Amino acid sequence: MIVASPLDLIFRDLFYRLPAFAGRHDVFLKLEGFNVTGSIKIKTAIELVEDLEKRGIAKPNETVLVESSSGNLGLALSLVCSIKGYRFICVTDPNANRAALRGIELYGAKVILVEERDAAGGYLGSRLKRIDQILRSNPNAVWLNQYANVANKNAHAHQTANEIAREFDQVDWVFVGTGTTGTLAGVAERLRQVFPAINVVAVEPEGSVTFGGEPGKRHIPGIGTSVRPPLADYAKPDRIVAMNEEETVKACLEFVRDYHLLVGGSTGTVLAAVRQLAPEFSRGDTIVAISPDLGEKYLDTIYDPAWVDQVIVPEDTRQERAFEFVAAD
Ligand SMILES: Cc1ncc(COP(=O)(O)O)c(C=O)c1O
């Protein structure tokens, strides 16, 4: 395989078959973490920028692109912007991944960290306020707005969903973790056209308000919101499953042990949800779950026992925590 650009490094037909993952059912995990910049967000980044160019809104060497991101979209956009010749400002918060922020800077973009929590206990409201200030002070600044921009949804209808539809003759269940809900909305829209009986499952962390849940503190980046994203109006999941962060950590650790791949936190959340709904699967069902990224960037958080004890596991249950970090001898 010879590529002409880093943007060609998107692996569209990569599915990890997980034998008997959910009872007797195999599950197909769509791996997006091997894409350039390490996540599914490279597809979103390319399509968001191309959409602005098609509409004549963005011009290289002139327009300053601005976006809010917890790491993955920011890193993907910084690569796309460096290749295409746009200045880029990424507004983020303390939950964002340090290595991703360093990568964003190395690709030539500027990182702005907001540290004040919003009324719902998250940072999204504060990030959006900061973006508003940038737009008001810089006439060349354009906000990509992944939370409301239909190009985010369309990226996954055109790309992610079609990649699934090309691989399988039938899909009965698809599990999608939700942040902006772009992946969910795009995948649901397109896969329902191809497989009308499909069950689309939105997977949320507890504490996310996207589908009407009670707001609460969350620490796993990428999924969940403290402000409902407008794109969620397009996402009409058949089921919504909210997992707590302990279950996410447990699922990540079990997956590394049993399936030998270090996956990201949102993947752990999705895998925990698959197992929760397993009793509802019928014989012969094809089950697909989307893995947005891999686990290396979470070694200091989800995969660090000290961090997990301090941040995720309630103090009174720490002694009998439901999972182990290393296999017993
Ligand atoms: C690791 C990870 N998982 C899941 C998601 C959720 O994707 P979406 O924003 O399309 O809902 C994101 C989005 O940033 C992410 O970075």
The ligand as an SDF file (V2000), in Angstrom:
LIG
                    3D

 16 16  0  0  0  0  0  0  0  0999 V2000
  -13.0930    8.7170   21.6340 C   0  0  0  0  0  0  0  0  0  0  0  0
  -14.4040    9.2040   21.1430 C   0  0  0  0  0  0  0  0  0  0  0  0
  -15.4640    8.4080   21.2330 N   0  0  0  0  0  0  0  0  0  0  0  0
  -16.6810    8.8030   20.8200 C   0  0  0  0  0  0  0  0  0  0  0  0
  -16.8980   10.0370   20.2840 C   0  0  0  0  0  0  0  0  0  0  0  0
  -18.2990   10.4420   19.9100 C   0  0  0  0  0  0  0  0  0  0  0  0
  -18.5010   10.7150   18.5850 O   0  0  0  0  0  0  0  0  0  0  0  0
  -19.5970   11.7710   18.1320 P   0  0  0  0  0  0  0  0  0  0  0  0
  -19.0450   13.1330   18.4430 O   0  0  0  0  0  0  0  0  0  0  0  0
  -19.7290   11.5620   16.6710 O   0  0  0  0  0  0  0  0  0  0  0  0
  -20.8620   11.5310   18.8620 O   0  0  0  0  0  0  0  0  0  0  0  0
  -15.8250   10.8940   20.1820 C   0  0  0  0  0  0  0  0  0  0  0  0
  -16.0070   12.2330   19.7040 C   0  0  0  0  0  0  0  0  0  0  0  0
  -15.1930   13.1070   19.9110 O   0  0  0  0  0  0  0  0  0  0  0  0
  -14.5500   10.4800   20.6200 C   0  0  0  0  0  0  0  0  0  0  0  0
  -13.4810   11.2980   20.5530 O   0  0  0  0  0  0  0  0  0  0  0  0
  1  2  1  0
  2  3  1  0
  2 15  2  0
  3  4  2  0
  4  5  1  0
  5  6  1  0
  5 12  2  0
  6  7  1  0
  7  8  1  0
  8  9  2  0
  8 10  1  0
  8 11  1  0
 12 13  1  0
 12 15  1  0
 13 14  2  0
 15 16  1  0
M  END
$$$$
